[in-house]
Amino acid sequence: GPSRFDWDQGSHAWIYRRTKANLLSLLENELAELCGEPLSLS
C-alpha cells in the first residue's frame, strides 16, 4: 500500500514512521535516478 508520511515538528520534515524515511530525501533520490544526476529540492 501507499506510504503515509507525518509532519515531524522537531525535524521540520515529512517522515514515514515505520522506516523513519524522510520524504524530501526519497523524492530527491528517485528523481536523481530518473534524471541521471543528483539534485536538491531544498
KEVEX-841395 format. One record per residue (C-alpha): residue in one letter; chain; x, y, z. Coordinates in nm, 2 decimals. Layout:
# KEVEX-841395
<atom aa="a" ch="A" east="X" north="Y" up="Z"/>
...
***
This chain:
# KEVEX-841395
<atom aa="g" ch="A" east="0.00" north="0.00" up="0.00"/>
<atom aa="p" ch="A" east="0.09" north="0.36" up="0.00"/>
<atom aa="s" ch="A" east="0.34" north="0.51" up="0.24"/>
<atom aa="r" ch="A" east="0.19" north="0.76" up="0.48"/>
<atom aa="f" ch="A" east="0.41" north="1.04" up="0.59"/>
<atom aa="d" ch="A" east="0.35" north="1.26" up="0.90"/>
<atom aa="w" ch="A" east="0.49" north="1.60" up="0.97"/>
<atom aa="d" ch="A" east="0.76" north="1.59" up="1.23"/>
<atom aa="q" ch="A" east="0.77" north="1.93" up="1.41"/>
<atom aa="g" ch="A" east="1.11" north="1.86" up="1.56"/>
<atom aa="s" ch="A" east="1.29" north="1.80" up="1.23"/>
<atom aa="h" ch="A" east="1.06" north="2.01" up="1.02"/>
<atom aa="a" ch="A" east="1.02" north="1.73" up="0.77"/>
<atom aa="w" ch="A" east="0.77" north="1.47" up="0.65"/>
<atom aa="i" ch="A" east="0.87" north="1.14" up="0.80"/>
<atom aa="y" ch="A" east="0.74" north="0.78" up="0.74"/>
<atom aa="r" ch="A" east="0.70" north="0.64" up="1.09"/>
<atom aa="r" ch="A" east="0.76" north="0.28" up="1.00"/>
<atom aa="t" ch="A" east="1.10" north="0.33" up="0.84"/>
<atom aa="k" ch="A" east="1.19" north="0.69" up="0.96"/>
<atom aa="a" ch="A" east="1.23" north="0.78" up="0.59"/>
<atom aa="n" ch="A" east="1.24" north="1.15" up="0.50"/>
<atom aa="l" ch="A" east="1.00" north="1.23" up="0.21"/>
<atom aa="l" ch="A" east="1.22" north="1.50" up="0.07"/>
<atom aa="s" ch="A" east="1.52" north="1.27" up="0.06"/>
<atom aa="l" ch="A" east="1.32" north="0.99" up="-0.10"/>
<atom aa="l" ch="A" east="1.20" north="1.23" up="-0.37"/>
<atom aa="e" ch="A" east="1.55" north="1.36" up="-0.44"/>
<atom aa="n" ch="A" east="1.69" north="1.01" up="-0.47"/>
<atom aa="e" ch="A" east="1.41" north="0.89" up="-0.70"/>
<atom aa="l" ch="A" east="1.43" north="1.20" up="-0.93"/>
<atom aa="a" ch="A" east="1.81" north="1.17" up="-0.94"/>
<atom aa="e" ch="A" east="1.77" north="0.81" up="-1.07"/>
<atom aa="l" ch="A" east="1.53" north="0.93" up="-1.34"/>
<atom aa="c" ch="A" east="1.74" north="1.23" up="-1.44"/>
<atom aa="g" ch="A" east="2.07" north="1.06" up="-1.42"/>
<atom aa="e" ch="A" east="2.23" north="1.32" up="-1.20"/>
<atom aa="p" ch="A" east="2.20" north="1.44" up="-0.83"/>
<atom aa="l" ch="A" east="1.96" north="1.72" up="-0.75"/>
<atom aa="s" ch="A" east="1.84" north="1.91" up="-0.44"/>
<atom aa="l" ch="A" east="1.48" north="2.01" up="-0.38"/>
<atom aa="s" ch="A" east="1.56" north="2.21" up="-0.07"/>
***
